[in-house]
């Protein structure tokens, strides 16, 4: 639940947020911390913060479906830190009903590059011919080659959470706070097994390069960036036999627990 003081923070519309800090190419720093501590640190930003407000809403539901090959080729590229790794997902904004097909790659100096096109929300777990054509073009341009077996991509994982987005105008950076994170097995025959992050949030700072004011507050509080990827960490949780050295510390330190069907629905 959001704290009461969030209602007093000046709002910012989506157009202004994107104009000031679109950041499709960006440096991301992710942190996993207790919910109350995350809100406390954001409150310390004082007047240098705005919150995304759309028709009075300040917290928004997200549903993402990640695609991979049957042998999880994209996951293994991430697990071994390959430079030409990529992720493919659909993202649906539940409060507006809009959906996009997105591809994320790593640019120079570890900068994350995200490209996307509109995608029918009723087909969030499908890739049609147009989607495959888009992926081929984008990955060929971003990686300098077309990855093998794109035609084998199928749903392997879904993630659901609620997000509050903040704009820090002076540094032209943004912060996202994700609560109620749930990972669900989306593969055929996966049975819909689900795990959730309990009493903790994923806080992400997004800037053009240098650390922002919230990063510095977090560091002074002794909180350092964590290796967490909703895609890769989620698959490592669902499939403990996968190589997961890059996320081992995150899996060991944070409260990721299996969810029953009723608890999963209650968190949506």
SULJO-V946991 format. One record per residue. N is the residue number from 1. RES is the residue in three letters. PSI is psi in degrees with one decimal (* if undefined). D_CENTER is the distance of its C-alpha to the mean C-alpha in Angstrom with 2 decimals. Layout:
n & res & psi & d_center
N & RES & PSI & D_CENTER
N & RES & PSI & D_CENTER
This chain:
n & res & psi & d_center
1 & UNK & 138.7 & 19.43
2 & UNK & 146.6 & 19.25
3 & UNK & 156.7 & 22.22
4 & UNK & -33.4 & 25.17
5 & UNK & -16.9 & 25.07
6 & UNK & -29.8 & 21.89
7 & UNK & -20.3 & 24.30
8 & UNK & -8.8 & 26.34
9 & UNK & 133.2 & 23.71
10 & UNK & 138.5 & 24.46
11 & UNK & 161.3 & 22.24
12 & UNK & 139.4 & 20.96
13 & UNK & 165.4 & 20.65
14 & UNK & -39.0 & 17.99
15 & UNK & -43.7 & 20.56
16 & UNK & -38.9 & 21.31
17 & UNK & -46.3 & 17.74
18 & UNK & -32.8 & 17.32
19 & UNK & -40.9 & 20.82
20 & UNK & -38.1 & 20.42
21 & UNK & 64.6 & 17.00
22 & UNK & -50.0 & 15.60
23 & UNK & 45.2 & 14.17
24 & UNK & -29.3 & 13.21
25 & UNK & 121.3 & 14.59
26 & UNK & 167.8 & 13.54
27 & UNK & 122.6 & 13.43
28 & UNK & 139.5 & 10.37
29 & UNK & 125.7 & 11.41
30 & UNK & 144.2 & 9.61
31 & UNK & 144.7 & 11.92
32 & UNK & 122.7 & 12.58
33 & UNK & 168.4 & 15.59
34 & UNK & 145.5 & 17.76
35 & UNK & -48.2 & 17.02
36 & UNK & -38.5 & 20.37
37 & UNK & -37.5 & 20.08
38 & UNK & -47.4 & 16.84
39 & UNK & -37.4 & 18.64
40 & UNK & -44.2 & 21.79
41 & UNK & -38.0 & 20.44
42 & UNK & -37.6 & 18.91
43 & UNK & -28.9 & 22.36
44 & UNK & -13.3 & 24.02
45 & UNK & -18.1 & 22.72
46 & UNK & -129.5 & 25.52
47 & UNK & -14.8 & 26.39
48 & UNK & 52.7 & 23.91
49 & UNK & 141.3 & 21.05
50 & UNK & 157.0 & 20.37
51 & UNK & 138.0 & 18.05
52 & UNK & 126.9 & 16.82
53 & UNK & 119.8 & 19.43
54 & UNK & 109.1 & 19.93
55 & UNK & 40.5 & 23.22
56 & UNK & -7.5 & 23.20
57 & UNK & 140.9 & 19.76
58 & UNK & 2.6 & 17.50
59 & UNK & 134.1 & 14.92
60 & UNK & 140.7 & 13.20
61 & UNK & 135.3 & 12.17
62 & UNK & 140.4 & 9.29
63 & UNK & 120.0 & 10.04
64 & UNK & 140.1 & 8.53
65 & UNK & 125.0 & 11.09
66 & UNK & 143.3 & 10.96
67 & UNK & 142.5 & 14.33
68 & UNK & 171.5 & 16.48
69 & UNK & 167.3 & 20.21
70 & UNK & -32.1 & 22.35
71 & UNK & 15.3 & 22.53
72 & UNK & 51.0 & 18.79
73 & UNK & -41.9 & 19.58
74 & UNK & -40.6 & 16.09
75 & UNK & -46.5 & 15.16
76 & UNK & -33.2 & 18.41
77 & UNK & -40.7 & 17.81
78 & UNK & -43.1 & 14.75
79 & UNK & -32.1 & 16.84
80 & UNK & 9.6 & 19.69
81 & UNK & 32.1 & 17.98
82 & UNK & 140.2 & 19.49
83 & UNK & -33.9 & 19.47
84 & UNK & 30.9 & 19.22
85 & UNK & 160.6 & 16.14
86 & UNK & 160.6 & 13.82
87 & UNK & 140.9 & 11.18
88 & UNK & 131.1 & 12.03
89 & UNK & 162.1 & 10.41
90 & UNK & 143.2 & 11.46
91 & UNK & 126.8 & 9.60
92 & UNK & 128.7 & 12.06
93 & UNK & 105.3 & 12.54
94 & UNK & -29.8 & 14.83
95 & UNK & -23.5 & 16.94
96 & UNK & -15.9 & 18.01
97 & UNK & 11.3 & 17.93
98 & UNK & 151.5 & 16.61
99 & UNK & 149.5 & 14.64
100 & UNK & 149.8 & 13.71
101 & UNK & 124.9 & 13.84
102 & UNK & 146.5 & 11.55
103 & UNK & 130.6 & 12.29
104 & UNK & 133.3 & 10.80
105 & UNK & 171.1 & 13.56
106 & UNK & 121.4 & 14.81
107 & UNK & -162.1 & 17.55
108 & UNK & 148.8 & 20.32
109 & UNK & 36.1 & 19.96
110 & UNK & 25.1 & 16.50
111 & UNK & 132.8 & 15.05
112 & UNK & 130.0 & 11.89
113 & UNK & 124.9 & 13.14
114 & UNK & 131.3 & 11.47
115 & UNK & 149.1 & 14.03
116 & UNK & 159.3 & 14.20
117 & UNK & 154.9 & 17.03
118 & UNK & 146.9 & 17.78
119 & UNK & 139.3 & 17.80
120 & UNK & 122.2 & 19.80
121 & UNK & -25.7 & 17.92
122 & UNK & -10.6 & 20.70
123 & UNK & 37.8 & 19.82
124 & UNK & -23.5 & 16.08
125 & UNK & 24.0 & 17.04
126 & UNK & 149.8 & 19.42
127 & UNK & 116.4 & 19.88
128 & UNK & -176.2 & 23.19
129 & UNK & -41.2 & 25.43
130 & UNK & -38.5 & 24.07
131 & UNK & -43.7 & 20.51
132 & UNK & -41.5 & 21.93
133 & UNK & -41.9 & 23.96
134 & UNK & -46.3 & 21.05
135 & UNK & -42.6 & 19.14
136 & UNK & -45.1 & 22.42
137 & UNK & -47.6 & 23.06
138 & UNK & -43.0 & 19.75
139 & UNK & -35.7 & 19.60
140 & UNK & -40.3 & 23.30
141 & UNK & -42.9 & 22.94
142 & UNK & -37.4 & 20.01
143 & UNK & -12.5 & 21.36
144 & UNK & 10.5 & 24.99
145 & UNK & 161.6 & 25.37
146 & UNK & 116.7 & 24.37
147 & UNK & 148.3 & 22.74
148 & UNK & 151.7 & 24.92
149 & UNK & 29.9 & 24.46
150 & UNK & -26.5 & 21.93
151 & UNK & -10.3 & 24.15
152 & UNK & -0.9 & 23.27
153 & UNK & 134.2 & 19.57
154 & UNK & 160.0 & 19.00
155 & UNK & 134.6 & 16.43
156 & UNK & -20.8 & 15.68
157 & UNK & 142.2 & 12.75
158 & UNK & 145.3 & 11.27
159 & UNK & 141.5 & 8.69
160 & UNK & 140.4 & 9.72
161 & UNK & 171.5 & 9.26
162 & UNK & 137.4 & 10.77
163 & UNK & 135.9 & 9.60
164 & UNK & 130.9 & 12.24
165 & UNK & 131.3 & 12.16
166 & UNK & 144.6 & 14.97
167 & UNK & 132.7 & 16.95
168 & UNK & 93.4 & 19.21
169 & UNK & -38.6 & 21.89
170 & UNK & -34.3 & 24.05
171 & UNK & 2.0 & 21.54
172 & UNK & 41.2 & 19.79
173 & UNK & 169.3 & 16.41
174 & UNK & 160.7 & 13.67
175 & UNK & 135.3 & 11.90
176 & UNK & 141.4 & 9.19
177 & UNK & 116.1 & 10.05
178 & UNK & 123.1 & 8.39
179 & UNK & 164.8 & 11.38
180 & UNK & 42.0 & 12.78
181 & UNK & 128.0 & 10.04
182 & UNK & 132.2 & 11.79
183 & UNK & 135.9 & 11.64
184 & UNK & 137.8 & 14.47
185 & UNK & 115.8 & 16.49
186 & UNK & 4.8 & 16.67
187 & UNK & 155.6 & 19.28
188 & UNK & 129.4 & 22.83
189 & UNK & 5.6 & 24.78
190 & UNK & -16.6 & 21.85
191 & UNK & 5.0 & 23.21
192 & UNK & 24.8 & 20.02
193 & UNK & 143.1 & 19.71
194 & UNK & 146.0 & 17.05
195 & UNK & 151.0 & 15.84
196 & UNK & 157.2 & 14.39
197 & UNK & 117.0 & 13.71
198 & UNK & 125.5 & 16.96
199 & UNK & 20.7 & 17.83
200 & UNK & 161.5 & 15.00
201 & UNK & 162.1 & 11.81
202 & UNK & 117.0 & 8.83
203 & UNK & 128.8 & 9.93
204 & UNK & 128.8 & 8.65
205 & UNK & 139.7 & 11.43
206 & UNK & 116.8 & 11.54
207 & UNK & 170.1 & 15.08
208 & UNK & -10.0 & 17.44
209 & UNK & -76.6 & 18.54
210 & UNK & 155.4 & 20.30
211 & UNK & 144.6 & 18.99
212 & UNK & 179.5 & 18.85
213 & UNK & -35.1 & 20.79
214 & UNK & -35.6 & 18.20
215 & UNK & -46.0 & 17.71
216 & UNK & -36.8 & 21.47
217 & UNK & -43.4 & 21.69
218 & UNK & -43.7 & 19.35
219 & UNK & -40.3 & 21.44
220 & UNK & -27.7 & 24.63
221 & UNK & 3.2 & 23.57
222 & UNK & 15.8 & 23.18
223 & UNK & 120.1 & 19.41
224 & UNK & 158.5 & 18.03
225 & UNK & 144.6 & 14.69
226 & UNK & 148.3 & 13.43
227 & UNK & 103.0 & 12.43
228 & UNK & 132.5 & 9.34
229 & UNK & 124.9 & 7.03
230 & UNK & -34.1 & 5.66
231 & UNK & -61.8 & 8.03
232 & UNK & -42.7 & 10.80
233 & UNK & -39.8 & 11.05
234 & UNK & -44.3 & 11.05
235 & UNK & -37.5 & 13.75
236 & UNK & -35.1 & 15.59
237 & UNK & -44.1 & 15.89
238 & UNK & -28.8 & 17.18
239 & UNK & 83.0 & 19.41
240 & UNK & -18.3 & 20.94
241 & UNK & -9.6 & 23.18
242 & UNK & 150.3 & 20.61
243 & UNK & 128.0 & 20.80
244 & UNK & 27.3 & 18.30
245 & UNK & -36.9 & 19.98
246 & UNK & -25.5 & 17.03
247 & UNK & 11.0 & 15.27
248 & UNK & -45.9 & 18.62
249 & UNK & -41.2 & 18.77
250 & UNK & -44.4 & 15.47
251 & UNK & -34.6 & 16.73
252 & UNK & -36.8 & 20.11
253 & UNK & -25.6 & 19.46
254 & UNK & 160.1 & 17.06
255 & UNK & 80.5 & 17.92
256 & UNK & 118.4 & 16.31
257 & UNK & 150.5 & 18.85
258 & UNK & 147.9 & 19.83
259 & UNK & 140.2 & 20.01
260 & UNK & 166.5 & 22.92
261 & UNK & -40.2 & 22.67
262 & UNK & -39.6 & 23.95
263 & UNK & -34.5 & 21.54
264 & UNK & -46.4 & 18.56
265 & UNK & -36.2 & 19.98
266 & UNK & -25.7 & 20.84
267 & UNK & -7.3 & 17.29
268 & UNK & * & 16.22
